Amino acid sequence: MKAAATAPANARALAAQALARVVRGESLRAVFTATAPRLTDARDRALLSSLLHEGARWWLRYDAALERLLERSLREREADVHALALLGLVQLDVLHQPEYAAVAATVDAVRALRKPKFAGLINALLRRWLRERDNLLAQLDADPVARSAHPRWLLDALAHDWPDAADAIVAADNAQAPLWLRVNRRRAQREELLARFAQAGVEAQAVAGHDQAIVLAHSVDVTRLPGYAEGAFSVQDGAAQFAAGLLDLAAGQRVLDACAAPGGKSAHILESAEVRLVALDSDARRLARVAENLARLGLAAETRGGDAAAPAAWWDGKPFDRILIDAPCSATGIVRRQPDIKLHRRAVDITHLVAGQARILDALWPLLGPRGRLVYATCSVLADENAGQIERFLARHAGARALDVAPPGWRRPGAGGAQNLPGERGMDGFYYAILEKVH
């Protein structure tokens, strides 16, 4: 007897289950990576990605909408159905899918979750939204959290640190980020790679002021792009591409990338100069990923596992000419790429992160040789992690001085550092400071 064929997975049902996991605290990136292989069609995987990212991005808005649409919340007792209802609103209001198709497909997804008793509820809920949308939207817009889909603590922090730009940051966070690539100059030339992309029907362009950068018109599976397998390029936002240049690298230098995983900046350092690089990270699994990424690009470094704030356990006593600290931070500059940050990060986290950054700076400063240079970087927009952190460091270390950082057009928040805010010049939110050891 022939076995019955297995029904194909439902992308919307999988997205709802995945989103419920993200809301409970799991990483969006990790959940998507684990879920996507269950879908065999590339279009379904693209839909999964879109639903998961937009669901996380707009959760705080449409979760508030469901509170108004449901007499009894499903959030706790039926988390996946609650997430699916929210994704129905996202399909209608954010992705602007045809109303009939979005409602019908969402109801079908309830059945794919094997919870058909909720099909009528979801159908009625989405149709009520369509009837009462204008009034419901007005109610949501009256609340700053629901209007912006940002937690109140972050809205307050942005208003305090960037009063002239807070609204622009929120708007950038709620937009999709462009896909930036960095050409591996050891294996490819930018014009050659652009020609290969054009031949493959991929829209891409060079970026002024970035001699290795390419921006794609549409997000794609980069592993399918021409040149990926042979290590012709890496994915790296334009803001992050300044790090290697700010180190002022020269052949023969001994360089430490102190928080190296997943290895994008380590690779850029090795592509830029013939240096001896030590790539350090405290996570053994992520450190293995560094080695894999470098191998694809035809590069090699000494990888070490260890805590950057406790060098006695891994340092060999030989000073470094250059140190890059891409410090663990709030990641508030990359919310548009990782919207689950809005769901997971809390105000209390900032205090712990700032203390950890200070420990790393103080621990690694003695490892820097005379006239050496340390570049401190974060993907944060919060002053306490950035200019405030450097000002406090300089007050503690008389032998350090801050050098001016001047990527074109970046803001100058103090202590010699530079800040790009999310979306400015198409790039992520990022901060840099350069510290030189005077004595």
C-alpha positions in Angstrom: 0.0 0.0 0.0 1.4 3.3 -1.1 2.1 5.8 1.8 0.2 9.0 1.8 2.2 12.0 0.7 3.2 14.5 3.4 1.4 17.8 3.0 3.8 20.7 2.4 4.4 23.0 5.4 2.3 26.1 5.6 4.6 29.2 5.7 2.1 31.3 7.6 1.6 28.6 10.3 5.4 28.2 10.6 5.8 31.9 10.9 3.2 32.1 13.7 4.9 29.4 15.6 8.3 31.0 15.1 7.1 34.5 16.1 5.6 33.1 19.3 9.1 31.7 20.1 10.7 35.0 19.4 8.3 36.9 21.6 9.1 34.4 24.4 12.7 35.5 24.2 14.4 33.4 21.5 16.6 35.1 18.8 14.8 35.9 15.6 17.9 35.0 13.6 18.2 31.6 15.3 14.5 30.8 15.0 14.4 31.6 11.3 17.6 29.6 10.7 16.0 26.6 12.4 12.6 27.0 10.7 13.4 27.9 7.1 14.7 24.4 6.1 11.1 23.1 6.6 10.1 25.0 3.5 11.3 23.7 0.2 10.1 26.5 -2.0 12.2 29.7 -2.0 9.1 31.8 -2.2 7.8 30.3 0.9 11.1 30.9 2.7 11.0 34.5 1.6 7.4 34.8 2.9 8.5 33.2 6.2 11.3 35.8 6.5 9.0 38.7 5.7 6.3 37.7 8.1 8.8 36.9 10.9 10.7 40.2 10.6 7.6 42.4 10.1 5.8 40.6 12.9 8.6 41.3 15.3 9.0 44.8 14.0 5.4 45.7 14.5 4.5 43.4 17.4 4.0 46.3 19.9 1.6 48.0 17.6 -0.6 45.1 16.5 -0.5 43.3 19.8 -2.2 46.4 21.2 -4.7 46.2 18.3 -5.5 42.6 19.3 -6.2 43.8 22.8 -9.0 45.9 21.3 -10.3 43.3 19.0 -10.5 40.3 21.4 -12.7 40.0 24.4 -10.3 37.5 25.9 -6.6 37.5 25.1 -5.1 34.5 23.3 -1.5 35.6 24.1 -0.8 33.2 27.0 -3.2 30.3 26.4 -2.8 30.1 22.6 0.4 31.9 21.8 0.7 30.6 18.2 -2.9 31.5 17.3 -2.3 34.9 18.9 0.8 35.4 16.7 -1.0 34.2 13.6 -3.8 36.7 14.2 -1.2 39.4 14.6 0.5 38.3 11.3 -2.9 38.5 9.6 -3.0 42.2 10.6 0.6 42.6 9.4 -0.3 41.1 6.0 -3.2 43.5 5.6 -1.6 46.7 7.0 2.2 46.4 6.5 2.6 44.0 3.6 -0.5 45.3 1.9 -1.6 41.9 0.6 -5.0 41.7 -1.1 -7.6 41.6 1.6 -9.5 38.4 0.5 -6.3 36.5 0.0 -4.7 37.6 3.3 -7.8 36.6 5.3 -8.3 33.3 3.5 -4.7 32.3 3.8 -4.5 33.2 7.5 -7.7 31.1 8.2 -6.1 28.2 6.3 -3.0 28.6 8.5 -5.1 28.1 11.6 -6.1 24.7 10.3 -2.5 24.0 9.4 -1.8 24.6 13.1 -4.3 21.9 13.8 -6.5 24.3 15.7 -9.6 24.6 13.4 -11.8 25.7 16.3 -10.2 29.1 16.0 -10.8 29.5 12.3 -14.1 31.3 12.7 -12.6 33.6 15.4 -9.6 34.6 13.2 -11.9 35.2 10.2 -14.2 37.4 12.2 -11.3 39.3 13.8 -9.7 40.1 10.5 -12.9 41.2 8.9 -13.7 43.4 11.9 -10.3 45.0 11.5 -11.1 45.8 7.9 -14.5 47.3 8.9 -13.2 49.4 11.8 -9.7 50.0 10.7 -9.7 53.8 10.7 -11.1 54.1 14.2 -8.8 51.4 15.6 -5.7 53.0 13.9 -6.6 56.3 15.6 -6.8 54.6 19.0 -3.4 53.0 18.4 -1.8 56.2 17.2 -2.9 58.0 20.4 -0.4 55.8 22.4 3.3 56.5 21.6 4.3 52.8 22.1 1.7 51.5 19.8 2.2 54.3 17.3 5.9 53.7 17.1 6.1 50.0 17.8 9.0 50.8 20.2 9.1 50.1 24.0 8.7 53.2 26.1 12.1 53.0 27.7 13.7 53.2 24.3 11.5 56.1 23.2 12.6 57.9 26.3 16.3 57.2 25.8 16.1 58.4 22.1 14.3 61.5 23.1 17.0 62.2 25.8 20.1 61.4 23.7 18.9 62.6 20.2 16.0 65.1 20.7 16.4 66.4 17.2 16.5 62.9 15.6 14.4 60.6 17.7 11.5 60.5 15.3 13.9 59.8 12.4 15.5 57.0 14.3 12.1 55.4 15.0 11.1 55.7 11.3 14.4 54.1 10.2 14.0 51.3 12.7 10.5 50.5 11.2 11.8 50.3 7.6 13.6 47.4 6.0 17.4 47.8 5.7 19.3 47.6 2.4 21.6 44.7 1.8 25.3 45.8 1.8 28.2 43.7 0.6 31.9 44.2 1.0 34.1 43.0 -1.9 37.1 40.9 -0.9 39.8 42.8 -2.7 42.1 39.7 -2.5 39.8 37.7 -4.7 37.7 40.1 -6.7 37.3 43.6 -8.1 34.1 45.6 -7.5 33.4 46.4 -11.2 34.0 42.8 -12.2 31.6 41.6 -9.5 29.0 44.2 -10.4 29.2 42.9 -14.0 28.6 39.3 -12.9 25.6 40.4 -10.8 24.1 42.3 -13.8 24.6 39.3 -16.0 22.7 37.2 -13.4 19.9 39.8 -13.3 20.8 41.1 -9.8 20.3 44.9 -9.4 23.3 46.3 -7.5 25.4 49.5 -7.4 28.6 50.8 -6.1 28.6 53.3 -3.2 30.5 56.6 -3.2 32.9 56.9 -0.3 33.2 53.1 0.1 35.8 51.6 -2.2 34.7 48.0 -1.6 30.9 48.4 -1.0 28.0 47.2 -3.1 24.3 47.7 -2.2 21.7 45.5 -3.7 18.3 46.8 -4.8 16.5 43.8 -3.2 17.3 41.4 -0.5 18.4 38.0 -1.8 19.8 34.7 -0.6 23.5 35.8 -0.8 24.7 32.2 -1.0 23.2 32.0 -4.5 24.9 35.2 -5.8 27.8 34.9 -8.3 31.1 34.9 -6.4 29.8 33.8 -3.0 31.3 30.3 -3.1 34.7 31.5 -4.1 34.8 34.1 -1.4 34.5 37.2 -3.6 32.5 39.2 -1.0 31.0 39.3 2.5 27.8 40.7 3.9 28.6 43.9 5.9 26.7 47.1 6.4 28.4 50.3 5.2 28.9 51.7 8.7 30.8 48.6 9.8 33.0 48.8 6.8 34.8 51.8 8.4 36.4 49.8 11.2 39.4 48.4 9.4 40.3 51.7 7.9 40.2 53.5 11.3 42.8 51.0 12.6 45.4 52.5 10.3 46.8 49.1 9.5 50.3 48.4 8.1 52.1 45.2 7.2 53.7 43.3 10.0 51.5 44.7 12.8 50.1 42.5 15.5 46.3 43.0 15.7 43.6 41.9 18.2 40.0 41.7 17.2 38.7 41.3 20.7 35.0 40.4 20.1 35.5 38.8 16.7 32.4 36.6 16.0 31.0 36.2 13.4 34.2 37.5 11.8 33.2 40.2 9.4 35.6 42.8 10.7 38.4 40.2 11.2 38.1 39.4 7.5 38.2 43.0 6.5 41.3 43.5 8.6 43.0 40.6 6.8 41.9 41.8 3.4 43.3 45.2 4.1 46.9 44.5 5.2 49.4 41.7 5.8 49.0 41.6 9.6 49.2 39.0 12.3 45.6 38.8 13.6 44.4 37.2 16.8 40.6 36.7 16.6 39.2 36.4 20.1 35.7 35.5 21.2 34.2 34.0 24.4 31.7 31.8 22.5 33.3 28.7 21.1 30.6 28.0 18.6 30.7 31.5 17.3 34.5 31.3 17.2 34.2 28.3 14.9 32.0 30.3 12.6 34.8 32.9 12.4 37.2 30.3 11.1 34.6 29.0 8.6 34.0 32.5 7.3 37.7 33.3 7.0 38.3 30.0 5.2 35.6 30.8 2.5 37.4 34.1 1.9 40.8 32.5 1.7 42.0 34.2 4.9 43.5 32.9 8.1 44.0 34.1 11.6 44.9 32.8 15.0 41.6 32.2 16.8 41.5 32.1 20.6 38.6 31.4 22.9 38.5 33.7 25.9 36.9 36.6 27.8 38.1 40.0 26.5 37.7 41.3 30.1 40.0 38.6 31.5 43.1 38.5 29.3 45.3 36.7 31.9 43.6 33.5 30.8 44.6 33.8 27.1 47.1 36.6 26.5 50.7 35.5 25.7 52.3 38.7 27.1 53.1 40.1 23.6 51.7 43.6 23.0 49.4 44.5 20.2 50.0 47.3 17.7 46.2 47.6 17.1 43.2 46.5 19.0 39.6 46.5 17.8 36.8 46.3 20.4 33.5 45.8 18.7 31.9 45.9 22.1 28.8 43.9 23.2 26.1 46.6 23.3 22.4 47.3 23.2 22.3 46.9 19.4 19.9 49.9 19.2 21.6 51.0 16.0 20.5 47.8 14.1 16.9 47.5 15.1 15.8 47.6 11.5 17.9 44.5 10.8 17.1 42.7 14.1 13.6 44.0 15.2 13.4 41.5 18.0 15.7 43.8 19.9 12.6 45.9 20.6 11.0 42.9 22.3 14.0 41.5 24.2 16.0 44.5 25.4 15.2 46.2 28.7 16.3 49.5 30.2 18.1 47.6 33.0 20.2 45.8 30.4 22.0 49.1 29.5 23.5 49.5 32.9 25.0 46.0 32.7 26.2 46.5 29.2 27.9 49.8 30.0 29.7 48.2 33.0 30.9 45.3 30.8 32.2 47.6 28.1 34.2 49.5 30.7 35.7 46.2 32.0 36.8 45.2 28.5 38.3 48.7 27.8 40.3 48.7 31.0 41.4 45.1 30.6 42.7 45.4 27.1 44.3 48.8 27.3 47.4 47.4 29.0 47.8 45.0 26.1 48.3 47.8 23.6 51.9 48.7 22.8 53.5 52.2 22.9 51.8 54.6 20.3 49.4 51.8 19.6 45.8 52.4 18.5 42.6 51.0 19.9 39.3 51.4 18.0 36.2 51.2 20.1 33.0 50.5 18.2 29.4 49.7 19.0 26.2 49.3 17.0 24.4 51.4 19.6 22.9 54.9 19.4 22.8 55.4 23.2 25.2 58.0 24.6 26.0 56.1 27.7 27.5 53.3 25.7 29.3 55.6 23.3 30.6 59.1 24.0 29.9 58.8 27.7 31.8 55.5 27.8 34.9 57.1 26.1 34.7 60.2 28.3 34.8 58.1 31.4 37.7 56.0 30.0 39.8 59.0 29.3 39.2 60.3 32.8 40.5 57.0 34.2 43.6 56.7 31.9 46.0 59.7 31.7 48.1 57.9 29.0 45.2 57.8 26.5 44.1 60.4 24.1 41.2 60.4 21.7 41.9 61.0 18.0 39.3 62.6 15.7 37.1 60.1 13.8 35.8 61.7 10.6 33.7 59.4 8.3 32.1 61.8 5.9 28.9 63.3 7.3 28.9 61.5 10.6 27.7 63.3 13.8 30.3 64.3 16.4 28.8 63.6 19.8 32.0 64.4 21.8 35.2 62.8 23.1 36.5 62.7 19.5 34.1 60.0 18.5 31.6 59.8 15.5 28.1 58.5 15.4 25.9 57.5 12.4 22.2 57.1 13.2 20.1 54.4 11.6 19.2 55.1 8.0 21.6 58.0 7.6 23.5 57.6 4.3 21.6 54.2 4.0 23.7 52.8 6.9 23.1 51.3 10.3 23.5 53.1 13.6 27.1 52.9 14.6 29.7 54.6 16.8 33.5 54.8 16.6 36.2 56.2 18.8 39.9 56.0 18.3 42.2 55.9 21.4 46.0 56.3 21.1 48.4 55.2 23.8 50.5 58.3 24.5 52.5 56.8 27.4 
